[in-house]
Amino acid sequence: MDADTAMRLLSEMLLTSIKVAAPILIVTLVVGLVISVLQVVTQVQEMTLTFVPKVIAVVLVCVVAGGWMMAVTVDFATRLFEFAGTL
């Protein structure tokens, strides 16, 4: 395996991980921002107020987009194993 192949595999791996993690990270960011604005407006500084909605949002994202995230991961793993068979 030469350096170009290794770099291509590395870039595919990083792109796949970004694709899989992006929905969870974006939803967590949005929920955290909304909760922070509500905390500033109401002046309620409770730690569980930020934690519990984020956990609920992550669970909902995993339920809704979990199949797609799994399909992307399985597709990458399949291509990786097929490539490993040609080495």
N, C-alpha and C positions, 0 to 999 in steps of 0.2 A: 504494500500500500504506500503510495507516494503522498507528499504533503498536500497536493491539490485535492486528492480524494478525502484525506482526513479533514481538511478545511470545509469541504462540501458537506460531509457528514456532520461536522460540528455545527455548521450554520443551519442545516435541516433540523438538528436536534434542538437548537435554541429557538428556532421559529416555531417548532411544534410545542415546545414548553410555553412560549408566549401565547400561542393560540389557545392552549388548554387553560392557562391561568388567568387570561385576560377577563373573561366574564366574571369570575369570582372577585378579582381585584377591583374591577370597575364598579361593581355593585356595592362592594364593601366601602369603597371610597365615597360613593354617592350617599349611602346610608349614613356613614360617619359624618359627612359634611352637613346633611340635613339635621341630624341629631345635635351636632355642635351648634348650629344656628339656633335650634330650639332651646338648647341649654343657655346660650347667651341671652336670648330674649326673655326666658323665664327665670334666669339666674338660679337654676337647679343644677348643682354640680354633683350628680350621683354617678358612680362608676358603672353600676349595672345598667344604667339608662343607655350607655353607649354599647355595652357588650352584648346584651340580650338581643337587640334588634339586628346587630351585625350577624350573630349566629343564626338567627331566623332567616335573614336574607341569604346567607351562604347555603343553608339547607335548601331553600327554595330554588336557588340557582342550580344547585347540584341535581335537584329533582327535575327541573325543566331542561337544563342543558347537559345533564350527565351522559345521556346517550350519545350526543354529538361529541362530547369531550372524549368519551371512551372510543368512539369510532376513529377520531383523529389519532389517538394514541396507538390503537391497534393497527391502523394503516401505516403509521411510521414504523412500528415494530416489525410488521410484515415486510416492508421494503428493506429494512435493515437486515433481517434474517435472509432475505433473498440475495442481498448484496454479499453477505458473509459467505453464502454458499458458492459464490463465484470467485472467491479469493484463492 
